[in-house]
Amino acid sequence: MYEKVVLTFIFVFLLIISYSIFMGTLDIRSYFFPHLKSPTLEPAPCSPDPPLRVYMYDLPRRFNVEMITHRTASESPVTVKDWPPWPDNWGLKKQHSVEYWMMGSLLHEGEDGESREAVRVFDPEFADAFFVPFFSSLSFNSHGHTMTDPATEIDRQLQVDVMEFLTKSKYWQRSRGRDHIFPMTHPNAFRFLRNQVNDTIQVVVDFGRYPKGMSNLNKDVVSPYVHVVDSFTDDEPEDPYEARSTLLFFRGRTFRKDVCLADC
Ligand SMILES: *[C@@H]1O[C@H](CO)[C@@H](O)[C@H](O)[C@H]1NC(C)=O
């Protein structure tokens, strides 16, 4: 008698389970393979539409272009009219020039009808992200080369001043910088206060020097050294995704100086 009841119970239980799997109400795959996510949840691999709205802080020129022009200018931020060209003979410094090109592209408003991945907004209330136009790599290269160089003090002071400026901003306070973007391609960029910007989105060339809590793939962006990867200029078709027969990608490295450029 009891046997019958138990068997019936097991039968009904199995019936319910197989019915649920059949109807899709029980996702057994995610139970056994918790890392397998349903592909429909992945974001589409294309540029954002509408474009990302970026607010750029107004920083005095000593934080950016003054390190290129060496002209002591006013406290007013640089504009597209007095944006300096990148110096031709700056070979080595160019490898860290991502900060220069990012700022320049935000200043440049774009031609009519040009589609853009990111546009500058002047009201921080409408921003999706905040760009900090401090050339931290160039600052290290210009002011802070050796640890004992007295000019290092200028590099340190700029970092202190940037943080003082940001921590007063309610947008920084709101997110502890999580939606703030810092280009920091030189491994020594922002070295004095780097652990105050742990939460920010950093543009780096690799993760060789910093602990995971400070810099990692979940939040940061890896950009190649400018001299390592040639520009791909012919990238304007209407539907680049379909039109491309070649996949271009940057094969970054996890560790600095562990790079083979010739055949790998
Ligand atoms: C930033 O991250 C590093 C590494 O995880 C950690 O040692 C440091 O305490 C963090 N700094 C702050 C201010 O949280």
PDBQT file of the ligand as one rigid body, heavy atoms in Angstrom, charges set to zero:
ROOT
HETATM    1  C1  LIG A 301      41.892  50.805  -4.318  1.00  0.00    +0.000 C 
HETATM    2  O1  LIG A 301      42.160  49.465  -4.685  1.00  0.00    +0.000 OA
HETATM    3  C2  LIG A 301      43.357  48.932  -4.116  1.00  0.00    +0.000 C 
HETATM    4  C3  LIG A 301      43.563  47.546  -4.706  1.00  0.00    +0.000 C 
HETATM    5  O2  LIG A 301      42.429  46.760  -4.642  1.00  0.00    +0.000 OA
HETATM    6  C4  LIG A 301      43.245  48.926  -2.595  1.00  0.00    +0.000 C 
HETATM    7  O3  LIG A 301      44.442  48.455  -2.039  1.00  0.00    +0.000 OA
HETATM    8  C5  LIG A 301      42.953  50.338  -2.119  1.00  0.00    +0.000 C 
HETATM    9  O4  LIG A 301      42.755  50.349  -0.736  1.00  0.00    +0.000 OA
HETATM   10  C6  LIG A 301      41.740  50.920  -2.813  1.00  0.00    +0.000 C 
HETATM   11  N1  LIG A 301      41.594  52.318  -2.421  1.00  0.00    +0.000 N 
HETATM   12  C7  LIG A 301      40.489  52.821  -1.912  1.00  0.00    +0.000 C 
HETATM   13  C8  LIG A 301      40.532  54.274  -1.584  1.00  0.00    +0.000 C 
HETATM   14  O5  LIG A 301      39.499  52.142  -1.738  1.00  0.00    +0.000 OA
ENDROOT
TORSDOF 0
